[in-house]
Amino acid sequence: MAGALRTLNLKPPNTGTPSFRRQTPIPPATHGANSKAASLTWKIRSVARVGSIRASAEYHRGNDDRENRLPQVLNSDWSTRLSKFAADNFLPLALVSGVVLGLANPSLGCLADTYYLSKFSTFGIFIISGLTLRSDEIGEAAEAWPVGLFGLASILIFTPLFSKIILLLKLQPQEFVTGLAIFSCMPTTLSSGVALTRLAGGNSALALAMTVISNLLGILFIPFSISKFIAAGVGVSVPTERLLRSLVLTLLVPLILGKVARELSKGVADFADGNRKLLAVISAVFLSFVPWIQVSKSRHFF
């Protein structure tokens, strides 16, 4: 009887809607000597659970931040590489830009030629060369005199010999072949040789000395080379006085002026040494004027 009453007295099951509230763990009700240990274990589990939740939230927040920063990092990396490429290859880019500009709009180049912009640009290049020319570099160039003599011999003697071989080429028009042969008898260019040597990290002082000496001696060698190898028996007249005056004004005078300014003023020397990259960029811009003007003047042949 007692068993039956106990069975009828059971609490009916809860059929209501289950609660989805977050259940907070309740520490176990323990008594006696184990109560402190059980309480400590419950606290450690609670702290570990909270730490795990925080670490998961921080991980997801970190992933979101990295995803947001990724386009900015890619754009910054791309612009840095492009800037480095432009800085490392500024001279070739400037020369190509001059040629493209001369082909696209030759009228500007022809207008610049009427104001002798190419002569002013050469003047500026050799002023910069004088400003950046150190005295120890002159000593290094003097010590490399065997290389300098070989270079002068190659420019003034060996290269003109190839004009005989060039004249044997069967190319059209014939004026093109003759122009190549005459080109082989010419000395080095005034500005590009020094600029390219400096860009390659070579001995710019030696290149400068070879440019000056080969162009001055070229006044004497050019008439002989052309009459001997190209137009044998034909009189060739070269305006020696006009060439010499042009070389002195566009090459020697600015070079000396730049070097004297460097030696007389420590501030000028410090500025030139501290801004070599800037001066190299300006020199490259001056050098790009040459192909720009020449292509503009020859645009009607294309």
C-alpha positions in Angstrom: 0.0 0.0 0.0 2.8 2.4 0.9 4.5 1.5 -2.4 1.3 2.4 -4.4 0.9 5.7 -2.6 4.6 6.6 -3.3 4.0 5.8 -7.0 0.9 8.0 -7.2 2.7 10.8 -5.5 5.4 11.2 -8.2 5.9 14.7 -9.7 4.5 14.8 -13.3 7.0 15.5 -16.0 7.5 19.1 -17.3 5.8 19.3 -20.7 6.2 23.0 -21.2 8.4 24.7 -23.8 12.1 24.0 -23.1 14.2 27.0 -22.1 17.1 27.9 -24.4 18.7 30.2 -21.9 22.4 29.7 -21.4 22.8 27.4 -18.4 25.2 28.7 -15.8 27.1 25.9 -14.2 26.4 25.5 -10.5 29.1 24.4 -8.3 28.6 21.0 -6.9 27.2 20.9 -3.4 29.7 19.0 -1.5 30.3 18.8 2.2 33.2 17.9 4.3 36.8 17.8 3.5 36.3 17.7 -0.2 34.3 20.9 -0.5 37.3 23.2 -1.0 38.9 21.0 -3.6 35.6 20.7 -5.5 35.0 24.4 -5.4 38.5 25.1 -6.7 38.1 22.6 -9.5 34.8 24.3 -10.5 36.5 27.7 -10.6 39.3 26.5 -12.8 36.9 25.0 -15.3 34.9 28.2 -15.4 38.0 30.3 -16.0 39.2 27.9 -18.7 35.8 28.1 -20.4 35.8 31.9 -20.4 39.3 32.0 -21.7 38.4 29.6 -24.5 35.5 31.8 -25.5 37.6 35.0 -25.5 40.4 33.3 -27.5 37.8 32.2 -30.1 36.4 35.7 -30.4 39.9 37.2 -30.7 40.8 34.7 -33.4 37.7 35.5 -35.5 38.3 39.2 -35.0 41.9 38.8 -36.1 40.9 37.0 -39.2 38.5 39.8 -40.1 41.2 42.4 -39.5 43.7 40.4 -41.7 41.1 40.1 -44.5 40.4 43.9 -44.3 44.1 44.7 -44.4 45.0 42.3 -47.3 44.0 44.6 -50.2 45.9 47.5 -48.6 49.0 45.4 -48.2 48.8 44.2 -51.8 48.3 47.8 -53.1 51.2 49.0 -51.1 53.5 46.2 -52.2 52.6 46.8 -55.9 53.2 50.6 -55.7 56.6 50.0 -53.9 57.8 47.6 -56.6 56.7 50.0 -59.3 58.5 52.9 -57.6 61.7 50.9 -57.2 61.6 49.7 -60.8 61.1 53.3 -62.0 64.0 54.6 -59.8 66.4 51.8 -60.9 65.6 52.2 -64.6 64.9 55.9 -64.8 67.4 56.7 -67.6 66.1 54.0 -70.0 62.6 55.0 -69.3 63.5 58.7 -69.9 65.1 57.9 -73.2 62.2 55.7 -74.4 59.8 58.5 -73.3 61.8 61.0 -75.3 61.5 58.8 -78.5 57.8 58.2 -78.0 57.1 61.9 -77.4 59.1 62.8 -80.6 57.1 60.3 -82.6 53.7 61.4 -81.1 54.2 65.1 -81.3 57.2 66.2 -83.3 56.2 69.9 -83.4 57.2 70.3 -79.7 60.7 68.8 -80.4 61.2 71.1 -83.5 60.2 74.1 -81.4 62.7 73.1 -78.7 65.4 72.8 -81.3 64.8 76.3 -82.5 65.7 77.5 -79.0 68.8 75.3 -78.9 67.5 73.2 -76.0 69.8 70.4 -76.8 72.9 72.6 -76.4 71.5 73.9 -73.0 70.8 70.3 -71.9 74.4 69.3 -72.7 75.7 72.3 -70.9 73.6 71.3 -67.8 74.8 67.7 -68.0 78.5 68.7 -67.8 77.8 71.3 -65.0 76.4 68.4 -63.0 79.4 66.3 -63.9 81.7 69.0 -62.6 79.7 69.4 -59.4 79.8 65.7 -58.6 83.4 65.1 -59.7 85.5 64.4 -56.6 89.3 64.9 -56.6 90.0 61.3 -55.6 88.0 60.2 -58.7 90.4 62.2 -60.8 93.3 60.4 -59.2 91.6 57.0 -59.9 91.1 58.0 -63.5 94.8 59.0 -63.8 95.8 55.6 -62.3 93.7 53.8 -65.0 95.7 55.5 -67.9 96.3 52.1 -69.7 92.5 51.6 -69.9 92.1 55.2 -71.1 94.7 54.8 -73.8 93.1 51.6 -75.0 89.7 53.4 -75.1 91.0 56.3 -77.1 92.7 54.0 -79.6 89.5 52.0 -80.0 87.5 55.2 -80.6 89.8 57.0 -82.9 91.7 54.2 -84.7 90.2 50.8 -84.4 86.5 51.7 -84.8 87.0 53.7 -88.0 88.6 50.6 -89.6 85.2 48.9 -89.5 83.9 51.5 -91.9 85.5 49.5 -94.8 83.5 46.5 -93.8 80.3 48.5 -93.3 80.5 49.8 -96.9 80.4 46.3 -98.2 77.0 45.7 -96.8 74.2 45.4 -99.4 71.6 47.5 -97.7 69.1 50.0 -99.1 69.2 52.9 -99.4 72.9 53.4 -99.9 72.8 56.6 -97.9 72.0 54.5 -94.8 75.2 52.4 -95.3 77.3 55.5 -95.9 75.8 57.0 -92.7 76.8 53.9 -90.7 80.3 54.1 -92.0 80.6 57.8 -91.1 79.1 57.0 -87.7 81.9 54.5 -87.0 84.5 57.3 -87.6 83.0 59.6 -85.0 84.2 60.0 -81.4 82.0 59.3 -78.4 78.8 61.2 -77.7 79.1 64.1 -75.4 76.6 63.2 -72.7 75.3 59.7 -72.9 78.6 57.9 -72.4 79.2 59.6 -69.0 75.6 59.1 -67.9 75.5 55.4 -68.8 78.9 54.8 -67.1 77.6 56.4 -63.9 74.4 54.4 -64.2 76.4 51.1 -64.5 78.5 52.1 -61.5 81.7 52.4 -63.5 84.5 54.9 -63.4 82.6 58.1 -64.3 85.7 60.3 -64.1 87.6 58.1 -66.6 84.5 58.2 -68.9 84.4 61.9 -68.6 88.1 62.2 -69.4 87.8 59.9 -72.4 84.8 61.9 -73.7 86.6 65.2 -73.5 89.9 64.0 -75.0 88.3 61.9 -77.8 86.1 64.8 -78.9 89.0 67.2 -78.9 91.3 64.8 -80.8 88.4 63.9 -83.1 88.6 67.3 -84.7 92.0 66.2 -86.1 91.2 62.5 -86.7 87.7 62.8 -88.3 88.9 64.4 -91.6 91.7 61.9 -92.0 89.4 58.9 -91.2 86.6 59.9 -93.6 88.9 60.7 -96.5 91.0 57.5 -96.0 88.3 54.9 -95.4 85.1 56.3 -96.9 85.8 58.9 -99.6 89.3 58.1 -100.8 90.5 60.8 -103.2 87.7 63.1 -102.3 88.4 66.3 -100.4 86.5 66.5 -97.1 86.2 69.8 -95.3 85.5 69.9 -91.6 84.6 73.2 -89.9 87.4 72.8 -87.4 87.1 76.2 -85.8 83.4 76.0 -85.3 83.6 72.5 -83.9 86.3 73.5 -81.5 84.4 76.5 -80.3 81.2 74.4 -79.8 83.1 71.8 -77.8 84.8 74.3 -75.6 81.5 76.1 -74.8 79.3 73.0 -74.3 81.8 70.7 -72.7 84.9 72.2 -71.2 83.4 75.5 -69.8 80.5 73.9 -67.9 82.7 71.1 -66.6 85.3 73.6 -65.3 82.5 75.8 -63.8 81.0 72.9 -61.9 84.3 71.7 -60.6 85.4 75.2 -59.5 82.1 75.8 -57.7 82.6 72.5 -55.9 86.1 73.3 -54.8 85.4 76.9 -53.7 82.2 76.2 -51.7 81.9 73.5 -49.1 78.2 74.0 -49.1 78.0 73.3 -52.9 80.2 70.1 -52.4 78.0 68.9 -49.6 74.8 69.5 -51.5 76.2 67.7 -54.6 77.3 64.7 -52.5 74.1 64.5 -50.5 71.8 64.8 -53.6 73.6 62.6 -56.1 70.5 60.7 -56.9 68.5 63.9 -57.6 71.3 65.2 -59.8 71.4 61.9 -61.7 67.7 62.1 -62.3 68.1 65.7 -63.6 71.0 64.6 -65.8 68.9 61.8 -67.2 66.1 64.2 -68.0 68.6 66.5 -69.8 69.9 63.5 -71.7 66.4 62.5 -72.8 66.1 65.8 -74.7 68.6 64.6 -77.3 66.5 61.7 -78.7 63.3 63.7 -78.3 64.6 66.5 -80.4 66.4 64.3 -83.0 63.4 62.1 -83.5 61.1 65.1 -83.8 63.3 66.6 -86.5 63.4 63.3 -88.4 59.7 62.5 -88.0 58.9 63.2 -91.7 61.2 60.3 -92.7 59.0 57.7 -91.0 
